[in-house]
Each structure stands twice: as structure tokens, then as C-alpha cells.
Amino acid sequence: MKKMLAGAVLLAAAATPALSAEFFIVQDSATKKCTIVDKRPTVTTTTVVGGDRVYTTREEATAGMKTVKVCQN
């Protein structure tokens, strides 16, 4: 029983990072305005800027947006 419990705890610990939040900095191709979204864009009118960087918190993405050149206009 203890082995099964220990295995379940290890499995849950390994799966936890995959369930964490993801934030992306995207730019609208028409307006050139940058925004932060919580899902990778699937439409062609927005593109992820700043490389394929994935942020784990909105605050981290906000700080990252200040360093992306195309978003500083």
C-alpha cells in the first residue's frame, strides 16, 4: 500500500509542471499592438513575439513585454 501511495505522489509531482499556467506575448498584425494571452494563438492575425518564450505568470510576461523591441512603440 505504501509503495502505491509513494508511486502516486511521484506521478503527481511529475505531472504538476505540465499543468502550470502559460502566458504568451502576442502582437496583432493589423494594429501592431502587443498583448498578453493565456493560450498560444491559433489565428494568423496574431503572432507570438519575443521568441517562443513561455511565461509562467502574467507578471513575468508583463516584465518580458517591456524588453521586446516591437512592443516598445
CHARMM-style PDB file with segment names, atoms N, HN, CA, C and O in Angstrom:
ATOM      1  N   MET     1       0.818  -1.190   0.000  1.00  0.00      PROA
ATOM      2  CA  MET     1       0.000   0.000   0.000  1.00  0.00      PROA
ATOM      3  C   MET     1       0.864   1.256   0.000  1.00  0.00      PROA
ATOM      4  O   MET     1       0.578   2.215  -0.717  1.00  0.00      PROA
ATOM      5  N   LYS     2       1.936   1.246   0.819  1.00  0.00      PROA
ATOM      6  HN  LYS     2       2.169   0.467   1.401  1.00  0.00      PROA
ATOM      7  CA  LYS     2       2.825   2.401   0.889  1.00  0.00      PROA
ATOM      8  C   LYS     2       3.537   2.627  -0.443  1.00  0.00      PROA
ATOM      9  O   LYS     2       3.764   3.769  -0.840  1.00  0.00      PROA
ATOM     10  N   LYS     3       3.889   1.543  -1.132  1.00  0.00      PROA
ATOM     11  HN  LYS     3       3.705   0.615  -0.809  1.00  0.00      PROA
ATOM     12  CA  LYS     3       4.556   1.669  -2.425  1.00  0.00      PROA
ATOM     13  C   LYS     3       3.619   2.306  -3.451  1.00  0.00      PROA
ATOM     14  O   LYS     3       4.051   3.123  -4.264  1.00  0.00      PROA
ATOM     15  N   MET     4       2.358   1.941  -3.415  1.00  0.00      PROA
ATOM     16  HN  MET     4       2.007   1.278  -2.754  1.00  0.00      PROA
ATOM     17  CA  MET     4       1.387   2.517  -4.348  1.00  0.00      PROA
ATOM     18  C   MET     4       1.195   4.002  -4.057  1.00  0.00      PROA
ATOM     19  O   MET     4       1.111   4.809  -4.982  1.00  0.00      PROA
ATOM     20  N   LEU     5       1.125   4.361  -2.798  1.00  0.00      PROA
ATOM     21  HN  LEU     5       1.193   3.706  -2.046  1.00  0.00      PROA
ATOM     22  CA  LEU     5       0.967   5.756  -2.416  1.00  0.00      PROA
ATOM     23  C   LEU     5       2.188   6.572  -2.837  1.00  0.00      PROA
ATOM     24  O   LEU     5       2.054   7.676  -3.364  1.00  0.00      PROA
ATOM     25  N   ALA     6       3.369   6.024  -2.603  1.00  0.00      PROA
ATOM     26  HN  ALA     6       3.478   5.127  -2.175  1.00  0.00      PROA
ATOM     27  CA  ALA     6       4.598   6.716  -2.994  1.00  0.00      PROA
ATOM     28  C   ALA     6       4.656   6.885  -4.511  1.00  0.00      PROA
ATOM     29  O   ALA     6       5.078   7.934  -4.999  1.00  0.00      PROA
ATOM     30  N   GLY     7       4.244   5.883  -5.245  1.00  0.00      PROA
ATOM     31  HN  GLY     7       3.902   5.032  -4.848  1.00  0.00      PROA
ATOM     32  CA  GLY     7       4.214   5.971  -6.704  1.00  0.00      PROA
ATOM     33  C   GLY     7       3.228   7.024  -7.185  1.00  0.00      PROA
ATOM     34  O   GLY     7       3.512   7.753  -8.136  1.00  0.00      PROA
ATOM     35  N   ALA     8       2.080   7.108  -6.542  1.00  0.00      PROA
ATOM     36  HN  ALA     8       1.849   6.516  -5.770  1.00  0.00      PROA
ATOM     37  CA  ALA     8       1.079   8.110  -6.914  1.00  0.00      PROA
ATOM     38  C   ALA     8       1.591   9.521  -6.638  1.00  0.00      PROA
ATOM     39  O   ALA     8       1.350  10.433  -7.429  1.00  0.00      PROA
ATOM     40  N   VAL     9       2.290   9.704  -5.530  1.00  0.00      PROA
ATOM     41  HN  VAL     9       2.486   8.963  -4.888  1.00  0.00      PROA
ATOM     42  CA  VAL     9       2.845  11.012  -5.198  1.00  0.00      PROA
ATOM     43  C   VAL     9       3.903  11.413  -6.218  1.00  0.00      PROA
ATOM     44  O   VAL     9       3.932  12.564  -6.653  1.00  0.00      PROA
ATOM     45  N   LEU    10       4.763  10.491  -6.602  1.00  0.00      PROA
ATOM     46  HN  LEU    10       4.739   9.556  -6.248  1.00  0.00      PROA
ATOM     47  CA  LEU    10       5.785  10.788  -7.605  1.00  0.00      PROA
ATOM     48  C   LEU    10       5.164  11.113  -8.960  1.00  0.00      PROA
ATOM     49  O   LEU    10       5.622  12.019  -9.656  1.00  0.00      PROA
ATOM     50  N   LEU    11       4.139  10.385  -9.327  1.00  0.00      PROA
ATOM     51  HN  LEU    11       3.767   9.649  -8.762  1.00  0.00      PROA
ATOM     52  CA  LEU    11       3.455  10.637 -10.593  1.00  0.00      PROA
ATOM     53  C   LEU    11       2.793  12.012 -10.581  1.00  0.00      PROA
ATOM     54  O   LEU    11       2.866  12.741 -11.570  1.00  0.00      PROA
ATOM     55  N   ALA    12       2.158  12.365  -9.489  1.00  0.00      PROA
ATOM     56  HN  ALA    12       2.099  11.772  -8.686  1.00  0.00      PROA
ATOM     57  CA  ALA    12       1.518  13.677  -9.374  1.00  0.00      PROA
ATOM     58  C   ALA    12       2.553  14.794  -9.416  1.00  0.00      PROA
ATOM     59  O   ALA    12       2.319  15.835 -10.029  1.00  0.00      PROA
ATOM     60  N   ALA    13       3.682  14.587  -8.776  1.00  0.00      PROA
ATOM     61  HN  ALA    13       3.873  13.742  -8.278  1.00  0.00      PROA
ATOM     62  CA  ALA    13       4.739  15.601  -8.778  1.00  0.00      PROA
ATOM     63  C   ALA    13       5.305  15.797 -10.183  1.00  0.00      PROA
ATOM     64  O   ALA    13       5.642  16.920 -10.558  1.00  0.00      PROA
ATOM     65  N   ALA    14       5.412  14.749 -10.945  1.00  0.00      PROA
ATOM     66  HN  ALA    14       5.139  13.837 -10.640  1.00  0.00      PROA
ATOM     67  CA  ALA    14       5.923  14.852 -12.311  1.00  0.00      PROA
ATOM     68  C   ALA    14       4.912  15.530 -13.226  1.00  0.00      PROA
ATOM     69  O   ALA    14       5.306  16.215 -14.170  1.00  0.00      PROA
ATOM     70  N   ALA    15       3.638  15.359 -12.972  1.00  0.00      PROA
ATOM     71  HN  ALA    15       3.318  14.803 -12.205  1.00  0.00      PROA
ATOM     72  CA  ALA    15       2.606  15.935 -13.830  1.00  0.00      PROA
ATOM     73  C   ALA    15       2.304  17.389 -13.493  1.00  0.00      PROA
ATOM     74  O   ALA    15       1.748  18.097 -14.333  1.00  0.00      PROA
ATOM     75  N   THR    16       2.643  17.858 -12.314  1.00  0.00      PROA
ATOM     76  HN  THR    16       3.094  17.284 -11.632  1.00  0.00      PROA
ATOM     77  CA  THR    16       2.309  19.213 -11.884  1.00  0.00      PROA
ATOM     78  C   THR    16       2.894  20.297 -12.782  1.00  0.00      PROA
ATOM     79  O   THR    16       2.162  21.231 -13.112  1.00  0.00      PROA
ATOM     80  N   PRO    17       4.172  20.244 -13.208  1.00  0.00      PROA
ATOM     81  CA  PRO    17       4.671  21.300 -14.086  1.00  0.00      PROA
ATOM     82  C   PRO    17       3.906  21.386 -15.403  1.00  0.00      PROA
ATOM     83  O   PRO    17       3.782  22.474 -15.966  1.00  0.00      PROA
ATOM     84  N   ALA    18       3.404  20.294 -15.896  1.00  0.00      PROA
ATOM     85  HN  ALA    18       3.505  19.410 -15.439  1.00  0.00      PROA
ATOM     86  CA  ALA    18       2.660  20.313 -17.147  1.00  0.00      PROA
ATOM     87  C   ALA    18       1.315  21.010 -16.984  1.00  0.00      PROA
ATOM     88  O   ALA    18       0.739  21.471 -17.970  1.00  0.00      PROA
ATOM     89  N   LEU    19       0.809  21.096 -15.774  1.00  0.00      PROA
ATOM     90  HN  LEU    19       1.277  20.722 -14.973  1.00  0.00      PROA
ATOM     91  CA  LEU    19      -0.477  21.729 -15.537  1.00  0.00      PROA
ATOM     92  C   LEU    19      -0.351  23.204 -15.186  1.00  0.00      PROA
ATOM     93  O   LEU    19      -1.364  23.866 -14.962  1.00  0.00      PROA
ATOM     94  N   SER    20       0.862  23.734 -15.132  1.00  0.00      PROA
ATOM     95  HN  SER    20       1.686  23.196 -15.313  1.00  0.00      PROA
ATOM     96  CA  SER    20       1.037  25.125 -14.750  1.00  0.00      PROA
ATOM     97  C   SER    20       0.544  26.061 -15.853  1.00  0.00      PROA
ATOM     98  O   SER    20       0.399  25.659 -17.008  1.00  0.00      PROA
ATOM     99  N   ALA    21       0.294  27.296 -15.481  1.00  0.00      PROA
ATOM    100  HN  ALA    21       0.412  27.623 -14.544  1.00  0.00      PROA
ATOM    101  CA  ALA    21      -0.228  28.284 -16.422  1.00  0.00      PROA
ATOM    102  C   ALA    21       0.844  28.685 -17.424  1.00  0.00      PROA
ATOM    103  O   ALA    21       2.039  28.636 -17.133  1.00  0.00      PROA
ATOM    104  N   GLU    22       0.396  29.081 -18.605  1.00  0.00      PROA
ATOM    105  HN  GLU    22      -0.575  29.121 -18.842  1.00  0.00      PROA
ATOM    106  CA  GLU    22       1.291  29.554 -19.648  1.00  0.00      PROA
ATOM    107  C   GLU    22       0.770  30.879 -20.172  1.00  0.00      PROA
ATOM    108  O   GLU    22      -0.427  31.032 -20.418  1.00  0.00      PROA
ATOM    109  N   PHE    23       1.673  31.838 -20.342  1.00  0.00      PROA
ATOM    110  HN  PHE    23       2.645  31.714 -20.142  1.00  0.00      PROA
ATOM    111  CA  PHE    23       1.317  33.131 -20.892  1.00  0.00      PROA
ATOM    112  C   PHE    23       2.250  33.442 -22.044  1.00  0.00      PROA
ATOM    113  O   PHE    23       3.429  33.091 -22.016  1.00  0.00      PROA
ATOM    114  N   PHE    24       1.713  34.104 -23.062  1.00  0.00      PROA
ATOM    115  HN  PHE    24       0.755  34.389 -23.085  1.00  0.00      PROA
ATOM    116  CA  PHE    24       2.472  34.441 -24.259  1.00  0.00      PROA
ATOM    117  C   PHE    24       2.308  35.922 -24.562  1.00  0.00      PROA
ATOM    118  O   PHE    24       1.257  36.502 -24.287  1.00  0.00      PROA
ATOM    119  N   ILE    25       3.342  36.537 -25.126  1.00  0.00      PROA
ATOM    120  HN  ILE    25       4.196  36.067 -25.349  1.00  0.00      PROA
ATOM    121  CA  ILE    25       3.243  37.902 -25.608  1.00  0.00      PROA
ATOM    122  C   ILE    25       2.958  37.795 -27.105  1.00  0.00      PROA
ATOM    123  O   ILE    25       3.721  37.175 -27.846  1.00  0.00      PROA
ATOM    124  N   VAL    26       1.866  38.395 -27.541  1.00  0.00      PROA
ATOM    125  HN  VAL    26       1.246  38.898 -26.939  1.00  0.00      PROA
ATOM    126  CA  VAL    26       1.485  38.334 -28.950  1.00  0.00      PROA
ATOM    127  C   VAL    26       1.308  39.741 -29.501  1.00  0.00      PROA
ATOM    128  O   VAL    26       1.041  40.689 -28.762  1.00  0.00      PROA
ATOM    129  N   GLN    27       1.464  39.854 -30.817  1.00  0.00      PROA
ATOM    130  HN  GLN    27       1.681  39.084 -31.417  1.00  0.00      PROA
ATOM    131  CA  GLN    27       1.280  41.138 -31.481  1.00  0.00      PROA
ATOM    132  C   GLN    27       0.237  40.982 -32.568  1.00  0.00      PROA
ATOM    133  O   GLN    27       0.304  40.056 -33.376  1.00  0.00      PROA
ATOM    134  N   ASP    28      -0.727  41.887 -32.586  1.00  0.00      PROA
ATOM    135  HN  ASP    28      -0.782  42.639 -31.929  1.00  0.00      PROA
ATOM    136  CA  ASP    28      -1.752  41.919 -33.624  1.00  0.00      PROA
ATOM    137  C   ASP    28      -1.095  42.449 -34.896  1.00  0.00      PROA
ATOM    138  O   ASP    28      -0.477  43.514 -34.873  1.00  0.00      PROA
ATOM    139  N   SER    29      -1.222  41.730 -35.988  1.00  0.00      PROA
ATOM    140  HN  SER    29      -1.724  40.865 -36.006  1.00  0.00      PROA
ATOM    141  CA  SER    29      -0.542  42.128 -37.218  1.00  0.00      PROA
ATOM    142  C   SER    29      -1.133  43.385 -37.841  1.00  0.00      PROA
ATOM    143  O   SER    29      -0.429  44.076 -38.578  1.00  0.00      PROA
ATOM    144  N   ALA    30      -2.389  43.711 -37.580  1.00  0.00      PROA
ATOM    145  HN  ALA    30      -2.961  43.150 -36.982  1.00  0.00      PROA
ATOM    146  CA  ALA    30      -3.018  44.904 -38.148  1.00  0.00      PROA
ATOM    147  C   ALA    30      -2.685  46.154 -37.337  1.00  0.00      PROA
ATOM    148  O   ALA    30      -2.307  47.177 -37.908  1.00  0.00      PROA
ATOM    149  N   THR    31      -2.818  46.083 -36.029  1.00  0.00      PROA
ATOM    150  HN  THR    31      -3.125  45.252 -35.565  1.00  0.00      PROA
ATOM    151  CA  THR    31      -2.620  47.266 -35.177  1.00  0.00      PROA
ATOM    152  C   THR    31      -1.204  47.370 -34.635  1.00  0.00      PROA
ATOM    153  O   THR    31      -0.804  48.430 -34.154  1.00  0.00      PROA
ATOM    154  N   LYS    32      -0.443  46.290 -34.703  1.00  0.00      PROA
ATOM    155  HN  LYS    32      -0.768  45.429 -35.094  1.00  0.00      PROA
ATOM    156  CA  LYS    32       0.919  46.200 -34.145  1.00  0.00      PROA
ATOM    157  C   LYS    32       0.930  46.349 -32.620  1.00  0.00      PROA
ATOM    158  O   LYS    32       1.976  46.626 -32.032  1.00  0.00      PROA
ATOM    159  N   LYS    33      -0.219  46.169 -31.984  1.00  0.00      PROA
ATOM    160  HN  LYS    33      -1.069  45.944 -32.461  1.00  0.00      PROA
ATOM    161  CA  LYS    33      -0.329  46.267 -30.530  1.00  0.00      PROA
ATOM    162  C   LYS    33       0.009  44.924 -29.892  1.00  0.00      PROA
ATOM    163  O   LYS    33      -0.424  43.872 -30.365  1.00  0.00      PROA
ATOM    164  N   CYS    34       0.782  44.972 -28.819  1.00  0.00      PROA
ATOM    165  HN  CYS    34       1.133  45.826 -28.435  1.00  0.00      PROA
ATOM    166  CA  CYS    34       1.156  43.760 -28.095  1.00  0.00      PROA
ATOM    167  C   CYS    34       0.208  43.542 -26.923  1.00  0.00      PROA
ATOM    168  O   CYS    34      -0.214  44.492 -26.265  1.00  0.00      PROA
ATOM    169  N   THR    35      -0.117  42.284 -26.674  1.00  0.00      PROA
ATOM    170  HN  THR    35       0.226  41.512 -27.209  1.00  0.00      PROA
ATOM    171  CA  THR    35      -0.936  41.909 -25.535  1.00  0.00      PROA
ATOM    172  C   THR    35      -0.410  40.611 -24.951  1.00  0.00      PROA
ATOM    173  O   THR    35       0.417  39.927 -25.554  1.00  0.00      PROA
ATOM    174  N   ILE    36      -0.903  40.288 -23.771  1.00  0.00      PROA
ATOM    175  HN  ILE    36      -1.575  40.844 -23.281  1.00  0.00      PROA
ATOM    176  CA  ILE    36      -0.540  39.038 -23.107  1.00  0.00      PROA
ATOM    177  C   ILE    36      -1.767  38.144 -23.128  1.00  0.00      PROA
ATOM    178  O   ILE    36      -2.861  38.568 -22.755  1.00  0.00      PROA
ATOM    179  N   VAL    37      -1.581  36.906 -23.567  1.00  0.00      PROA
ATOM    180  HN  VAL    37      -0.692  36.562 -23.870  1.00  0.00      PROA
ATOM    181  CA  VAL    37      -2.676  35.945 -23.628  1.00  0.00      PROA
ATOM    182  C   VAL    37      -2.285  34.688 -22.871  1.00  0.00      PROA
ATOM    183  O   VAL    37      -1.104  34.420 -22.655  1.00  0.00      PROA
ATOM    184  N   ASP    38      -3.294  33.917 -22.470  1.00  0.00      PROA
ATOM    185  HN  ASP    38      -4.255  34.134 -22.646  1.00  0.00      PROA
ATOM    186  CA  ASP    38      -3.011  32.700 -21.707  1.00  0.00      PROA
ATOM    187  C   ASP    38      -3.087  31.437 -22.550  1.00  0.00      PROA
ATOM    188  O   ASP    38      -3.015  30.330 -22.018  1.00  0.00      PROA
ATOM    189  N   LYS    39      -3.234  31.597 -23.868  1.00  0.00      PROA
ATOM    190  HN  LYS    39      -3.293  32.497 -24.300  1.00  0.00      PROA
ATOM    191  CA  LYS    39      -3.224  30.456 -24.790  1.00  0.00      PROA
ATOM    192  C   LYS    39      -2.419  30.827 -26.020  1.00  0.00      PROA
ATOM    193  O   LYS    39      -2.463  31.966 -26.486  1.00  0.00      PROA
ATOM    194  N   ARG    40      -1.686  29.861 -26.540  1.00  0.00      PROA
ATOM    195  HN  ARG    40      -1.650  28.936 -26.162  1.00  0.00      PROA
ATOM    196  CA  ARG    40      -0.916  30.112 -27.760  1.00  0.00      PROA
ATOM    197  C   ARG    40      -1.901  30.448 -28.880  1.00  0.00      PROA
ATOM    198  O   ARG    40      -2.880  29.728 -29.077  1.00  0.00      PROA
ATOM    199  N   PRO    41      -1.651  31.535 -29.614  1.00  0.00      PROA
ATOM    200  CA  PRO    41      -2.599  31.929 -30.665  1.00  0.00      PROA
ATOM    201  C   PRO    41      -2.654  30.908 -31.793  1.00  0.00      PROA
ATOM    202  O   PRO    41      -1.647  30.316 -32.181  1.00  0.00      PROA
ATOM    203  N   THR    42      -3.858  30.725 -32.300  1.00  0.00      PROA
ATOM    204  HN  THR    42      -4.676  31.206 -31.985  1.00  0.00      PROA
ATOM    205  CA  THR    42      -4.041  29.799 -33.415  1.00  0.00      PROA
ATOM    206  C   THR    42      -4.468  30.523 -34.681  1.00  0.00      PROA
ATOM    207  O   THR    42      -4.539  29.911 -35.747  1.00  0.00      PROA
ATOM    208  N   VAL    43      -4.753  31.814 -34.583  1.00  0.00      PROA
ATOM    209  HN  VAL    43      -4.696  32.311 -33.718  1.00  0.00      PROA
ATOM    210  CA  VAL    43      -5.159  32.595 -35.750  1.00  0.00      PROA
ATOM    211  C   VAL    43      -3.940  33.253 -36.372  1.00  0.00      PROA
ATOM    212  O   VAL    43      -2.928  33.458 -35.701  1.00  0.00      PROA
ATOM    213  N   THR    44      -4.036  33.582 -37.642  1.00  0.00      PROA
ATOM    214  HN  THR    44      -4.858  33.416 -38.187  1.00  0.00      PROA
ATOM    215  CA  THR    44      -2.891  34.166 -38.345  1.00  0.00      PROA
ATOM    216  C   THR    44      -2.784  35.671 -38.162  1.00  0.00      PROA
ATOM    217  O   THR    44      -1.810  36.273 -38.613  1.00  0.00      PROA
ATOM    218  N   THR    45      -3.756  36.293 -37.514  1.00  0.00      PROA
ATOM    219  HN  THR    45      -4.548  35.804 -37.147  1.00  0.00      PROA
ATOM    220  CA  THR    45      -3.702  37.741 -37.313  1.00  0.00      PROA
ATOM    221  C   THR    45      -2.865  38.141 -36.112  1.00  0.00      PROA
ATOM    222  O   THR    45      -2.592  39.327 -35.926  1.00  0.00      PROA
ATOM    223  N   THR    46      -2.454  37.193 -35.299  1.00  0.00      PROA
ATOM    224  HN  THR    46      -2.676  36.229 -35.451  1.00  0.00      PROA
ATOM    225  CA  THR    46      -1.559  37.475 -34.175  1.00  0.00      PROA
ATOM    226  C   THR    46      -0.365  36.538 -34.226  1.00  0.00      PROA
ATOM    227  O   THR    46      -0.474  35.390 -34.655  1.00  0.00      PROA
ATOM    228  N   THR    47       0.767  37.043 -33.783  1.00  0.00      PROA
ATOM    229  HN  THR    47       0.855  37.976 -33.434  1.00  0.00      PROA
ATOM    230  CA  THR    47       1.970  36.227 -33.744  1.00  0.00      PROA
ATOM    231  C   THR    47       2.619  36.347 -32.371  1.00  0.00      PROA
ATOM    232  O   THR    47       2.546  37.392 -31.724  1.00  0.00      PROA
ATOM    233  N   VAL    48       3.246  35.278 -31.942  1.00  0.00      PROA
ATOM    234  HN  VAL    48       3.305  34.429 -32.467  1.00  0.00      PROA
ATOM    235  CA  VAL    48       3.992  35.282 -30.682  1.00  0.00      PROA
ATOM    236  C   VAL    48       5.278  36.053 -30.938  1.00  0.00      PROA
ATOM    237  O   VAL    48       5.990  35.774 -31.903  1.00  0.00      PROA
ATOM    238  N   VAL    49       5.580  37.023 -30.075  1.00  0.00      PROA
ATOM    239  HN  VAL    49       5.002  37.249 -29.291  1.00  0.00      PROA
ATOM    240  CA  VAL    49       6.809  37.805 -30.208  1.00  0.00      PROA
ATOM    241  C   VAL    49       7.740  37.474 -29.057  1.00  0.00      PROA
ATOM    242  O   VAL    49       7.318  36.926 -28.039  1.00  0.00      PROA
ATOM    243  N   GLY    50       9.003  37.809 -29.227  1.00  0.00      PROA
ATOM    244  HN  GLY    50       9.345  38.254 -30.054  1.00  0.00      PROA
ATOM    245  CA  GLY    50       9.981  37.514 -28.180  1.00  0.00      PROA
ATOM    246  C   GLY    50      10.436  36.073 -28.218  1.00  0.00      PROA
ATOM    247  O   GLY    50      10.797  35.506 -27.188  1.00  0.00      PROA
ATOM    248  N   GLY    51      10.423  35.484 -29.385  1.00  0.00      PROA
ATOM    249  HN  GLY    51      10.130  35.945 -30.222  1.00  0.00      PROA
ATOM    250  CA  GLY    51      10.794  34.078 -29.494  1.00  0.00      PROA
ATOM    251  C   GLY    51       9.642  33.200 -29.051  1.00  0.00      PROA
ATOM    252  O   GLY    51       8.508  33.669 -28.959  1.00  0.00      PROA
ATOM    253  N   ASP    52       9.903  31.976 -28.786  1.00  0.00      PROA
ATOM    254  HN  ASP    52      10.824  31.595 -28.861  1.00  0.00      PROA
ATOM    255  CA  ASP    52       8.868  31.053 -28.318  1.00  0.00      PROA
ATOM    256  C   ASP    52       8.843  30.998 -26.802  1.00  0.00      PROA
ATOM    257  O   ASP    52       8.520  29.962 -26.222  1.00  0.00      PROA
ATOM    258  N   ARG    53       9.177  32.087 -26.169  1.00  0.00      PROA
ATOM    259  HN  ARG    53       9.439  32.929 -26.641  1.00  0.00      PROA
ATOM    260  CA  ARG    53       9.237  32.150 -24.707  1.00  0.00      PROA
ATOM    261  C   ARG    53       7.849  31.958 -24.111  1.00  0.00      PROA
ATOM    262  O   ARG    53       6.889  32.604 -24.529  1.00  0.00      PROA
ATOM    263  N   VAL    54       7.754  31.081 -23.151  1.00  0.00      PROA
ATOM    264  HN  VAL    54       8.535  30.556 -22.811  1.00  0.00      PROA
ATOM    265  CA  VAL    54       6.515  30.839 -22.410  1.00  0.00      PROA
ATOM    266  C   VAL    54       6.736  31.334 -20.992  1.00  0.00      PROA
ATOM    267  O   VAL    54       7.704  30.946 -20.338  1.00  0.00      PROA
ATOM    268  N   TYR    55       5.843  32.190 -20.517  1.00  0.00      PROA
ATOM    269  HN  TYR    55       5.057  32.505 -21.048  1.00  0.00      PROA
ATOM    270  CA  TYR    55       5.930  32.738 -19.169  1.00  0.00      PROA
ATOM    271  C   TYR    55       4.983  31.985 -18.247  1.00  0.00      PROA
ATOM    272  O   TYR    55       3.912  31.557 -18.675  1.00  0.00      PROA
ATOM    273  N   THR    56       5.364  31.822 -16.997  1.00  0.00      PROA
ATOM    274  HN  THR    56       6.234  32.170 -16.649  1.00  0.00      PROA
ATOM    275  CA  THR    56       4.537  31.064 -16.063  1.00  0.00      PROA
ATOM    276  C   THR    56       3.571  31.937 -15.276  1.00  0.00      PROA
ATOM    277  O   THR    56       2.610  31.426 -14.701  1.00  0.00      PROA
ATOM    278  N   THR    57       3.811  33.255 -15.241  1.00  0.00      PROA
ATOM    279  HN  THR    57       4.592  33.670 -15.708  1.00  0.00      PROA
ATOM    280  CA  THR    57       2.895  34.169 -14.574  1.00  0.00      PROA
ATOM    281  C   THR    57       2.642  35.372 -15.459  1.00  0.00      PROA
ATOM    282  O   THR    57       3.464  35.702 -16.314  1.00  0.00      PROA
ATOM    283  N   ARG    58       1.516  36.025 -15.262  1.00  0.00      PROA
ATOM    284  HN  ARG    58       0.848  35.757 -14.568  1.00  0.00      PROA
ATOM    285  CA  ARG    58       1.191  37.229 -16.032  1.00  0.00      PROA
ATOM    286  C   ARG    58       2.195  38.345 -15.713  1.00  0.00      PROA
ATOM    287  O   ARG    58       2.567  39.114 -16.600  1.00  0.00      PROA
ATOM    288  N   GLU    59       2.627  38.434 -14.466  1.00  0.00      PROA
ATOM    289  HN  GLU    59       2.324  37.810 -13.746  1.00  0.00      PROA
ATOM    290  CA  GLU    59       3.593  39.454 -14.071  1.00  0.00      PROA
ATOM    291  C   GLU    59       4.916  39.265 -14.806  1.00  0.00      PROA
ATOM    292  O   GLU    59       5.539  40.233 -15.243  1.00  0.00      PROA
ATOM    293  N   GLU    60       5.336  38.017 -14.935  1.00  0.00      PROA
ATOM    294  HN  GLU    60       4.830  37.230 -14.579  1.00  0.00      PROA
ATOM    295  CA  GLU    60       6.564  37.704 -15.656  1.00  0.00      PROA
ATOM    296  C   GLU    60       6.425  38.098 -17.129  1.00  0.00      PROA
ATOM    297  O   GLU    60       7.366  38.631 -17.718  1.00  0.00      PROA
ATOM    298  N   ALA    61       5.272  37.841 -17.720  1.00  0.00      PROA
ATOM    299  HN  ALA    61       4.508  37.408 -17.242  1.00  0.00      PROA
ATOM    300  CA  ALA    61       5.028  38.211 -19.109  1.00  0.00      PROA
ATOM    301  C   ALA    61       4.992  39.724 -19.276  1.00  0.00      PROA
ATOM    302  O   ALA    61       5.481  40.247 -20.277  1.00  0.00      PROA
ATOM    303  N   THR    62       4.418  40.431 -18.309  1.00  0.00      PROA
ATOM    304  HN  THR    62       4.021  40.005 -17.496  1.00  0.00      PROA
ATOM    305  CA  THR    62       4.378  41.896 -18.364  1.00  0.00      PROA
ATOM    306  C   THR    62       5.790  42.470 -18.335  1.00  0.00      PROA
ATOM    307  O   THR    62       6.107  43.393 -19.086  1.00  0.00      PROA
ATOM    308  N   ALA    63       6.624  41.929 -17.477  1.00  0.00      PROA
ATOM    309  HN  ALA    63       6.367  41.180 -16.867  1.00  0.00      PROA
ATOM    310  CA  ALA    63       8.018  42.370 -17.411  1.00  0.00      PROA
ATOM    311  C   ALA    63       8.744  42.022 -18.704  1.00  0.00      PROA
ATOM    312  O   ALA    63       9.559  42.806 -19.190  1.00  0.00      PROA
ATOM    313  N   GLY    64       8.455  40.858 -19.259  1.00  0.00      PROA
ATOM    314  HN  GLY    64       7.793  40.220 -18.864  1.00  0.00      PROA
ATOM    315  CA  GLY    64       9.076  40.448 -20.512  1.00  0.00      PROA
ATOM    316  C   GLY    64       8.651  41.312 -21.680  1.00  0.00      PROA
ATOM    317  O   GLY    64       9.444  41.555 -22.590  1.00  0.00      PROA
ATOM    318  N   MET    65       7.411  41.783 -21.669  1.00  0.00      PROA
ATOM    319  HN  MET    65       6.768  41.586 -20.929  1.00  0.00      PROA
ATOM    320  CA  MET    65       6.913  42.610 -22.761  1.00  0.00      PROA
ATOM    321  C   MET    65       7.672  43.930 -22.835  1.00  0.00      PROA
ATOM    322  O   MET    65       7.806  44.510 -23.912  1.00  0.00      PROA
ATOM    323  N   LYS    66       8.167  44.404 -21.702  1.00  0.00      PROA
ATOM    324  HN  LYS    66       8.058  43.933 -20.826  1.00  0.00      PROA
ATOM    325  CA  LYS    66       8.937  45.651 -21.679  1.00  0.00      PROA
ATOM    326  C   LYS    66      10.294  45.500 -22.350  1.00  0.00      PROA
ATOM    327  O   LYS    66      10.923  46.494 -22.713  1.00  0.00      PROA
ATOM    328  N   THR    67      10.748  44.269 -22.517  1.00  0.00      PROA
ATOM    329  HN  THR    67      10.237  43.462 -22.223  1.00  0.00      PROA
ATOM    330  CA  THR    67      12.052  44.037 -23.133  1.00  0.00      PROA
ATOM    331  C   THR    67      11.964  43.673 -24.607  1.00  0.00      PROA
ATOM    332  O   THR    67      12.989  43.612 -25.286  1.00  0.00      PROA
ATOM    333  N   VAL    68      10.769  43.431 -25.111  1.00  0.00      PROA
ATOM    334  HN  VAL    68       9.936  43.480 -24.559  1.00  0.00      PROA
ATOM    335  CA  VAL    68      10.588  43.049 -26.517  1.00  0.00      PROA
ATOM    336  C   VAL    68      10.547  44.330 -27.350  1.00  0.00      PROA
ATOM    337  O   VAL    68       9.696  45.188 -27.117  1.00  0.00      PROA
ATOM    338  N   LYS    69      11.455  44.469 -28.317  1.00  0.00      PROA
ATOM    339  HN  LYS    69      12.147  43.772 -28.506  1.00  0.00      PROA
ATOM    340  CA  LYS    69      11.578  45.704 -29.080  1.00  0.00      PROA
ATOM    341  C   LYS    69      10.300  46.103 -29.805  1.00  0.00      PROA
ATOM    342  O   LYS    69       9.927  47.276 -29.784  1.00  0.00      PROA
ATOM    343  N   VAL    70       9.626  45.162 -30.441  1.00  0.00      PROA
ATOM    344  HN  VAL    70       9.929  44.209 -30.458  1.00  0.00      PROA
ATOM    345  CA  VAL    70       8.451  45.511 -31.238  1.00  0.00      PROA
ATOM    346  C   VAL    70       7.289  45.975 -30.384  1.00  0.00      PROA
ATOM    347  O   VAL    70       6.339  46.559 -30.906  1.00  0.00      PROA
ATOM    348  N   CYS    71       7.341  45.731 -29.081  1.00  0.00      PROA
ATOM    349  HN  CYS    71       8.112  45.257 -28.657  1.00  0.00      PROA
ATOM    350  CA  CYS    71       6.258  46.137 -28.189  1.00  0.00      PROA
ATOM    351  C   CYS    71       6.528  47.472 -27.508  1.00  0.00      PROA
ATOM    352  O   CYS    71       5.695  47.934 -26.729  1.00  0.00      PROA
ATOM    353  N   GLN    72       7.650  48.095 -27.774  1.00  0.00      PROA
ATOM    354  HN  GLN    72       8.326  47.720 -28.407  1.00  0.00      PROA
ATOM    355  CA  GLN    72       8.005  49.326 -27.086  1.00  0.00      PROA
ATOM    356  C   GLN    72       7.576  50.578 -27.839  1.00  0.00      PROA
ATOM    357  O   GLN    72       8.004  51.672 -27.472  1.00  0.00      PROA
ATOM    358  N   ASN    73       6.773  50.471 -28.844  1.00  0.00      PROA
ATOM    359  HN  ASN    73       6.425  49.583 -29.143  1.00  0.00      PROA
ATOM    360  CA  ASN    73       6.351  51.648 -29.628  1.00  0.00      PROA
ATOM    361  C   ASN    73       5.203  52.360 -28.988  1.00  0.00      PROA
ATOM    362  OT1 ASN    73       4.729  53.366 -29.516  1.00  0.00      PROA
TER     363      ASN     73
END
